[in-house]
Structures are given as C-alpha cells and as structure tokens.
C-alpha cells in the first residue's frame, strides 16, 4: 500500500504528518477487524464519460465475491474515456451479533479492493474504532485524492463508503457498504440519472448525501404520524381536530411507544447533524479541487450543478434538524402529559376509594349499633332464661314431701355431660380460630410476594423490538446482469 498524507480531516487538527499514523497502524487495525466470509454478492456500477460528443456509457451488474478481483483488474474500457466511475456496492446483514468492527465478506476481497482502488487507510481505523469521519486524503504517487464518508453508526444500521478520485484520468473508484434495504436500487438510480457528472470528484459524496436526505425525510414523516397518533390518544394537541377526551387505557403500552419514538427522534437528530457535516465537507472539498479538473471543457457546468444540489441539501438538512428538535419537544410534552393524566386518574381512583370506604364505615357503624342492641337484649334476658331452664329440669322435685330430697339422684348426669361438652365446644372454637389466623397470614404473605413480583416485572419490561433481517430487493429500473 502506498503512503498517503491528508490535505484535511476532522479527526486531526494538529500537524498533517501526525495523520501518517494511519499508515503505520493500518496492518494492526486490519488484523483487529473481524471478517465474515459468506456467500456474498456485490453490485457494480460503471460509468464512462466522453468529451468528443459520444453518449455516456453506463453498466450495472452483479458480482460474486470470487469475481471481484478479476473485475478490479479489468479496466481496459476506461483507456479511451475522458473520465468516469467504478463503484462497488455491498449489502450487509442486520445482525446484533456482528460488532461494529465486523465486515461480512472475505479479508482478501477487502484488501484487493483497497489496493486496486488506492482507497484511504483511515477508513480501516474508523471501522476499527467505530468512530465517524469525513476525511480527504491526498496521495502523491497516484496523483489522486481519497475520500472517507463514515458517520457514527446507530445500533446495527450503517451506510458508509470510501472512494478515490484520480486527477489525471478523472476516474472515481470506490466501495459503499450498507445494510439498509433498497439502498442499491436508490444509489444506482441516482448515479445513472447523474451519469454526465461521473467525472466530477464529488458526485459520489453528493449521491451519498442525497440518499441520507431521502431517508431523513421518510423518518420525519413516520415520526410525525406516530406523534399525531399519541396526541390523538392523550387529547392534548394544538391541532383542533384532534382535541378530545383522553383515552388512556394501557399506560405501559403508550409510554413504551412514546419512549421508542423519542429514541427514533434522537437518532434522526444525529443523522441530520451528520448530514450537515457531510454538506460542509463537500463544500470545503469543492473549493480544493485540483487544477487538472478545471481544464476540462465541461467542468464549470458540472461543478455548478454539484454546487446547486449541495445548496439544496444544506438548506434541507438545516430545516430537518430544526424539525426534529421540535419533534423531540413535542414528545417530551406528551410524556409529561401522560404522567399527569396517570396521576389524575390515580387521584380520582383514590377519591372513589375514599368515598366507598366512608360508605362502608357508615354501614358498619349502623350494623355495629344493631348488633350492640341485640347483644344487650340477649345479655339482659340470658340470666333469667338460664335460671328458668335450669330449675325446669326434672332433676328437681319441687313437690317433695317434708323430709324428701328436692335434688334428684341423677343430678350428676347434667354436670357429667355439660362440662365436657362445654370444654369440647371451646376447644373446637379455639382450634378453628387459630387455623383461620394462619390461613390469613399465609394469604397476606402470598399477596405481598405477588405484588412485589408484578412490580419488578413491570419495571424490567421493555417494548419489543422490531425483528427480522430484511433482505435487500435487487430490483431496479436498470438492467442488472452477471459480470463475465
């Protein structure tokens, strides 16, 4: 690999020679990366421009991994052109098990691409460290400038690339890696539509930034729809047609949905800020284009087209960033509203419970008064009832003649039956009361354990993530053919 020295890079603001450390650490960073060879395919785009009035030639096709090296060596068709583009697109996997330092194709293929295209080695360090970089690097031996476009990754989704533009041949060569669905189709459509600009060194960067803008616009519409759905449930919105009585029935579901939406908004803010950095990087790179390009007849016109597209991108990125900030404030307001509504519902429920408790207490007081009256009356008549019952037993002979016993001979039978029966009744009552107290204590303990388990489960639960690895559709409005 040839030595490179950068013109400018956001990763280093000190002396340029310190950036040569990328060359020194390239082998070590390359060894530290994880390569995952699999049955992978690449999509290639080839565009050739001509200054003699001939039409641009565009070719799109698919390469197996074992065909990449042969395709890289076959560049004879570019000898007669005035400039062009050779770009490889690789669709990766959406897999949480793959770390940020994983490249899901073979190491030999990766090094072949790096060597054949003279791509900047700073990309390997950025992949290894999982950092973002928008850098520009000048290589003396090949008279070319390398560009790295790698934003910060969010979760497992990524879209990054690197390319080199040769100032002598006006040919751009590069690699774009991604695992977003349908990126190949969109990038191919954009490159083919801009085929006349293939000789411009910033076409790849513009196409990259425009796809990011398209994705951010889609995210903006999705976030707006989700926030409207949440506002429709809470009833708190500035939109007159959505104002209604709150319909909160599942607090956990709505708060989980709102938390997910807030996370998506934060990710969108990061992407929008990253897009703004890309636009700044492109604008600064346009001001540093080598004089060789400016001598081409069509350069001024192509450069103006690129600058016009960049102006639209910069303005749109700024507006989207402001919109996402507003979305985040709306989400925070809805979250506060939901918590307030929950607190109000809890307060109303407590008030209803208090009213019910008061009613129950009054009813219990009335019942207690009635029972007290019954108990007093029963207690008042109980001695007389017992006395009358006791002396009415045939064990007493109240008509006995003088000298005869009033108490019967079998009077002892009364006590022999009464005392054991009384003791048995009292023992049964005490046993039953003890068993009931143990049962109530066990039930109370189980209720406390169940409440604690439910509380822990509610705290630790999280909204389910969207699953499934979506395969990229390879359909396109352009003919895609195997490369021979």
C-alpha positions in Angstrom: 0.0 0.0 0.0 1.3 3.4 -0.9 1.8 6.1 1.7 -0.8 8.9 2.0 -0.7 12.3 3.5 -4.0 14.1 4.1 -5.0 17.6 3.0 -7.6 17.8 5.7 -9.5 15.6 8.0 -11.8 16.3 11.0 -10.1 13.6 13.0 -6.9 15.6 13.4 -6.5 19.4 13.8 -2.7 19.3 14.5 0.2 18.8 12.1 -0.7 16.8 8.9 2.2 14.4 9.4 0.5 13.0 12.5 -2.2 11.6 10.3 0.5 9.3 8.8 0.0 7.2 11.9 -2.9 5.7 9.9 -0.3 4.2 7.6 1.7 2.8 10.4 -1.3 1.3 12.2 -3.0 0.0 9.1 -1.8 -3.6 9.4 -2.7 -3.7 13.1 -6.1 -2.3 12.6 -6.7 -4.6 9.6 -5.8 -7.6 11.8 -8.1 -6.4 14.5 -11.2 -6.3 12.2 -13.5 -9.3 12.1 -14.2 -10.6 8.6 -17.1 -12.9 8.0 -16.8 -14.6 4.6 -20.2 -15.8 3.3 -21.9 -16.3 0.0 -22.0 -12.6 -0.7 -22.6 -10.6 -3.8 -21.6 -7.1 -4.9 -23.4 -4.7 -7.2 -21.1 -2.8 -9.5 -21.8 0.5 -11.4 -19.6 1.6 -14.2 -20.0 4.9 -16.0 -17.8 6.3 -18.7 -17.8 9.9 -20.0 -16.5 11.2 -23.3 -15.5 14.7 -24.4 -15.9 14.0 -28.1 -19.7 14.1 -28.0 -20.4 10.4 -27.6 -23.1 9.3 -25.2 -22.2 8.3 -21.7 -21.9 4.5 -21.2 -23.5 3.1 -18.0 -23.3 -0.6 -16.9 -24.8 -2.1 -13.8 -24.3 -5.8 -12.8 -23.8 -8.3 -10.0 -20.6 -9.9 -8.9 -20.0 -12.9 -6.8 -17.3 -12.5 -4.1 -14.9 -14.7 -6.1 -15.3 -12.5 -9.2 -14.4 -9.2 -7.6 -10.7 -9.5 -8.0 -11.0 -10.2 -11.7 -13.4 -7.3 -12.2 -11.0 -4.9 -10.4 -8.2 -5.8 -12.8 -10.3 -5.3 -15.9 -10.2 -1.6 -16.5 -9.2 -1.5 -20.2 -12.5 0.0 -21.3 -11.6 3.3 -19.5 -8.5 4.0 -21.6 -10.4 5.9 -24.3 -12.8 7.8 -22.0 -12.3 11.3 -20.5 -13.5 10.2 -17.0 -15.9 8.0 -15.3 -16.9 6.0 -12.2 -16.3 2.5 -11.0 -18.3 1.8 -7.8 -18.9 -1.4 -5.8 -22.0 -1.6 -3.6 -22.2 -4.3 -0.8 -25.4 -5.1 1.1 -24.5 -6.4 4.6 -26.5 -8.2 7.2 -28.6 -6.7 10.0 -27.3 -8.8 12.9 -26.8 -7.7 16.5 -24.2 -10.4 16.9 -22.0 -8.6 14.4 -20.0 -5.9 16.1 -19.1 -2.5 14.6 -15.7 -3.9 13.6 -17.1 -6.7 11.5 -17.0 -6.8 7.7 -19.2 -9.5 6.4 -17.1 -10.5 3.4 -13.7 -12.0 3.0 -10.5 -10.2 4.1 -8.7 -11.0 0.8 -11.5 -9.3 -1.2 -11.4 -6.3 1.1 -7.6 -5.9 0.7 -7.9 -6.4 -3.0 -10.4 -3.5 -3.2 -8.3 -1.3 -1.0 -5.2 -1.9 -3.1 -6.7 -1.8 -6.6 -8.7 1.4 -5.9 -5.9 3.0 -3.7 -8.6 3.7 -1.0 -7.7 5.8 2.1 -6.5 3.7 5.0 -8.2 6.0 7.5 -11.4 4.1 6.8 -9.9 0.9 8.4 -9.2 2.8 11.6 -12.6 4.4 11.7 -14.2 0.9 11.3 -11.9 -0.5 14.0 -12.6 2.3 16.5 -16.3 2.6 15.5 -15.9 6.4 15.1 -17.2 8.8 12.5 -15.0 10.5 9.9 -15.5 12.7 6.9 -11.9 13.0 5.6 -10.0 13.9 2.5 -6.5 12.5 1.8 -4.0 13.3 -0.9 -1.8 10.6 -2.4 1.2 11.8 -4.3 2.2 8.6 -6.2 -1.1 8.2 -7.9 -2.0 11.9 -8.1 -5.3 11.2 -6.5 -7.5 12.3 -3.6 -9.2 9.8 -1.3 -12.4 10.5 0.5 -13.9 8.7 3.5 -17.6 9.0 4.3 -18.4 7.3 7.6 -20.9 8.7 10.0 -21.5 7.4 13.5 -23.4 4.1 13.5 -26.7 3.7 15.2 -27.4 0.2 16.6 -26.8 -2.2 13.7 -27.7 0.0 10.8 -25.0 1.7 8.7 -24.2 3.3 5.4 -20.7 4.3 4.8 -18.2 4.4 2.0 -14.8 5.5 0.7 -13.6 6.4 -2.8 -10.6 7.8 -4.6 -10.6 10.2 -7.5 -7.6 10.2 -9.9 -6.9 13.8 -11.0 -5.0 12.6 -14.1 -7.7 10.3 -15.5 -10.8 11.9 -13.8 -12.0 8.4 -12.8 -13.5 7.7 -9.4 -13.3 4.3 -7.8 -14.8 3.3 -4.5 -16.7 1.0 -2.2 -20.0 1.7 -0.4 -21.2 -0.6 2.4 -24.7 -0.6 3.9 -27.3 -2.8 5.4 -30.4 -0.6 4.8 -32.9 -2.2 2.4 -33.2 -0.9 -1.1 -30.1 1.3 -1.0 -28.6 -0.3 -4.1 -31.7 0.5 -6.1 -31.7 4.1 -4.9 -28.0 4.7 -5.4 -28.0 3.1 -8.8 -30.9 5.2 -9.9 -29.2 8.4 -8.7 -25.9 7.6 -10.3 -27.4 6.7 -13.6 -29.5 9.8 -13.6 -26.3 11.8 -12.9 -24.1 9.8 -15.4 -22.9 13.0 -17.1 -21.3 14.1 -13.8 -19.4 10.9 -13.3 -16.1 12.6 -13.9 -16.7 15.1 -11.1 -14.8 14.1 -7.9 -17.8 14.9 -5.6 -20.5 13.0 -7.4 -20.3 10.0 -5.0 -20.5 12.3 -2.0 -23.5 14.2 -3.3 -25.3 10.9 -4.1 -24.5 9.6 -0.6 -25.8 12.8 1.0 -29.0 12.9 -1.1 -29.8 9.3 -0.1 -29.3 10.3 3.6 -31.7 13.2 3.0 -34.3 10.9 1.4 -34.0 8.6 4.5 -34.3 11.5 6.9 -37.4 12.8 5.0 -39.0 9.3 5.4 -38.1 9.3 9.1 -39.6 12.7 9.5 -43.0 11.6 8.1 -43.0 8.4 10.2 -42.2 10.3 13.4 -44.9 12.9 12.7 -47.5 10.2 12.2 -46.5 8.5 15.4 -46.7 11.7 17.4 -50.1 12.5 16.0 -51.3 9.1 17.0 -50.1 9.6 20.5 -51.6 13.1 20.7 -54.9 11.6 19.5 -54.8 9.3 22.5 -53.9 11.9 25.1 -56.1 14.6 23.5 -53.5 17.3 24.2 -52.5 18.9 20.9 -52.6 22.2 19.1 -54.4 20.6 16.2 -58.1 21.4 16.7 -59.5 18.3 15.1 -57.5 16.0 17.4 -58.7 17.7 20.7 -60.8 15.2 22.5 -61.2 13.5 25.9 -58.1 11.4 26.8 -58.4 7.7 26.1 -55.6 6.3 28.2 -56.3 2.6 28.8 -52.9 0.9 28.6 -50.4 3.2 30.3 -47.4 0.8 29.8 -48.1 0.5 26.1 -48.4 4.2 25.4 -45.3 5.1 27.4 -43.3 2.4 25.7 -44.4 3.7 22.3 -43.5 7.2 23.3 -40.1 6.2 24.6 -39.4 4.4 21.3 -40.5 7.4 19.3 -38.2 9.7 21.4 -35.3 7.3 20.7 -36.0 7.5 16.9 -36.2 11.3 17.1 -32.8 11.4 18.8 -31.3 9.1 16.2 -32.8 11.3 13.5 -31.2 14.4 15.1 -27.9 12.6 15.0 -28.3 11.7 11.3 -29.4 15.3 10.4 -26.4 16.8 12.2 -24.2 14.2 10.4 -25.7 15.2 7.1 -24.9 18.8 7.9 -21.3 17.8 8.4 -21.3 16.0 5.1 -22.5 19.1 3.3 -19.8 21.2 5.0 -17.3 18.6 4.0 -18.5 18.6 0.3 -18.4 22.4 0.2 -14.9 22.6 1.5 -13.8 19.8 -0.9 -15.2 21.7 -3.9 -13.0 24.6 -3.0 -9.9 22.4 -3.0 -10.5 20.6 -6.4 -7.2 20.2 -8.3 -6.5 22.4 -11.3 -6.4 19.4 -13.6 -10.2 19.2 -13.4 -10.8 22.8 -14.1 -9.2 22.5 -17.6 -11.9 20.1 -18.7 -14.4 21.7 -21.0 -17.5 20.6 -19.1 -16.1 21.1 -15.6 -17.6 24.5 -14.9 -21.1 23.4 -15.8 -20.7 20.1 -13.8 -19.3 21.9 -10.8 -22.2 24.4 -10.8 -24.7 21.5 -10.9 -23.0 19.9 -8.0 -23.0 23.2 -6.0 -26.7 23.8 -6.7 -27.5 20.3 -5.4 -25.3 20.9 -2.4 -27.1 24.2 -1.6 -30.5 22.4 -1.6 -29.1 19.6 0.6 -27.6 22.1 3.1 -30.8 24.0 3.4 -33.0 20.9 3.7 -30.6 19.4 6.3 -30.8 22.6 8.4 -34.6 22.6 8.3 -34.9 18.9 9.1 -32.7 19.3 12.1 -34.9 22.1 13.4 -38.0 19.9 12.7 -36.5 17.0 14.7 -35.8 19.4 17.6 -39.4 20.4 17.6 -40.5 16.7 17.4 -38.4 16.0 20.5 -40.1 18.8 22.4 -43.5 17.5 21.4 -42.5 14.0 22.6 -41.4 15.4 25.9 -44.6 17.4 26.3 -46.7 14.3 25.6 -44.7 12.2 28.1 -45.3 14.9 30.8 -49.0 14.9 29.8 -49.3 11.2 30.1 -47.7 11.2 33.6 -50.1 14.0 34.6 -53.1 12.1 33.3 -52.0 8.9 35.1 -51.6 11.0 38.3 -55.1 12.5 37.8 -56.6 9.0 37.2 -54.9 7.7 40.4 -56.2 10.7 42.4 -59.7 10.1 41.1 -59.4 6.4 41.9 -58.2 7.3 45.4 -61.1 9.7 45.9 -63.6 7.0 44.8 -61.9 4.5 47.2 -62.2 7.0 50.0 -65.9 7.6 49.3 -66.5 3.8 49.2 -64.6 3.4 52.4 -66.6 6.1 54.1 -69.9 4.5 53.0 -68.6 1.1 54.2 -67.6 2.7 57.5 -71.1 4.2 57.9 -72.8 0.9 57.1 -70.5 -0.9 59.5 -71.4 1.6 62.2 -75.1 1.0 61.6 -74.6 -2.7 61.7 -72.5 -2.4 64.9 -75.3 -0.4 66.6 -77.8 -3.0 65.7 -75.6 -5.8 66.9 -74.9 -4.0 70.1 -78.6 -3.6 70.7 -79.2 -7.3 70.1 -76.3 -8.2 72.4 -77.6 -6.0 75.2 -81.1 -7.5 75.0 -79.7 -11.0 74.8 -77.5 -10.4 77.8 -80.4 -9.0 79.8 -82.6 -12.0 79.3 -79.8 -14.6 79.4 -79.7 -15.0 83.3 -83.5 -15.3 83.6 -83.5 -17.8 80.7 -80.7 -19.9 82.2 -82.4 -19.9 85.6 -85.8 -20.9 84.3 -84.3 -23.6 82.1 -82.1 -24.9 84.9 -84.8 -25.2 87.5 -87.3 -26.5 85.0 -85.3 -29.7 84.6 -86.9 -32.9 86.0 -83.8 -33.3 88.2 -85.5 -31.2 90.8 -88.6 -32.4 92.7 -90.3 -29.2 93.9 -93.3 -31.1 95.2 -91.3 -33.3 97.6 -92.9 -34.1 101.0 -91.2 -32.9 104.1 -88.1 -35.0 104.7 -87.7 -35.9 101.0 -84.8 -34.6 98.8 -85.6 -31.9 96.3 -82.4 -32.7 94.2 -82.8 -35.9 92.1 -80.4 -38.8 92.4 -79.3 -38.4 88.8 -78.4 -34.7 89.1 -74.7 -35.6 88.5 -75.6 -36.6 84.9 -76.2 -33.0 84.0 -72.7 -31.9 85.0 -71.1 -35.0 83.6 -72.4 -34.1 80.2 -72.4 -30.3 80.4 -68.8 -29.7 81.5 -67.1 -32.0 78.9 -69.4 -30.6 76.1 -68.6 -27.0 77.1 -64.9 -27.8 77.1 -65.1 -29.5 73.7 -67.0 -26.6 72.1 -64.5 -24.1 73.5 -61.5 -26.2 72.2 -63.1 -26.5 68.8 -63.7 -22.8 68.6 -60.0 -22.0 69.6 -58.7 -24.5 67.1 -60.8 -23.1 64.3 -59.7 -19.5 65.1 -56.0 -20.5 65.2 -56.3 -22.2 61.8 -58.1 -19.1 60.3 -55.3 -16.8 61.6 -52.6 -19.0 60.0 -54.6 -19.1 56.7 -55.0 -15.3 56.7 -51.3 -14.8 57.4 -50.2 -17.1 54.6 -52.6 -15.3 52.2 -51.2 -11.9 53.1 -47.7 -13.1 52.6 -48.6 -14.5 49.1 -50.3 -11.3 48.2 -47.2 -9.3 49.2 -44.9 -11.6 47.1 -47.2 -11.4 44.1 -47.3 -7.6 44.3 -43.6 -7.4 44.5 -43.1 -9.7 41.5 -45.6 -7.8 39.4 -43.8 -4.5 40.2 -40.4 -6.0 39.3 -41.8 -7.4 36.1 -43.3 -4.0 35.1 -40.1 -2.2 35.9 -37.8 -4.5 33.9 -40.1 -5.0 30.9 -39.2 -3.2 27.7 -41.0 -2.7 24.4 -40.4 -5.5 21.9 -38.0 -4.6 19.1 -38.8 -5.0 15.6 -37.3 -8.2 14.4 -36.3 -9.8 11.2 -33.5 -9.4 8.9 -34.9 -7.9 5.7 -33.2 -8.9 2.5 -32.5 -6.1 0.1 -34.5 -6.1 -3.1 -32.3 -6.2 -6.1 -34.9 -5.0 -8.5 -34.1 -1.9 -10.4 -35.4 0.0 -13.4 -32.0 -0.7 -14.9 -30.8 -3.9 -16.4 -28.7 -5.8 -13.9 -26.6 -8.6 -15.4 -23.9 -11.0 -14.2 -20.4 -9.9 -14.9 -18.3 -12.1 -17.1 
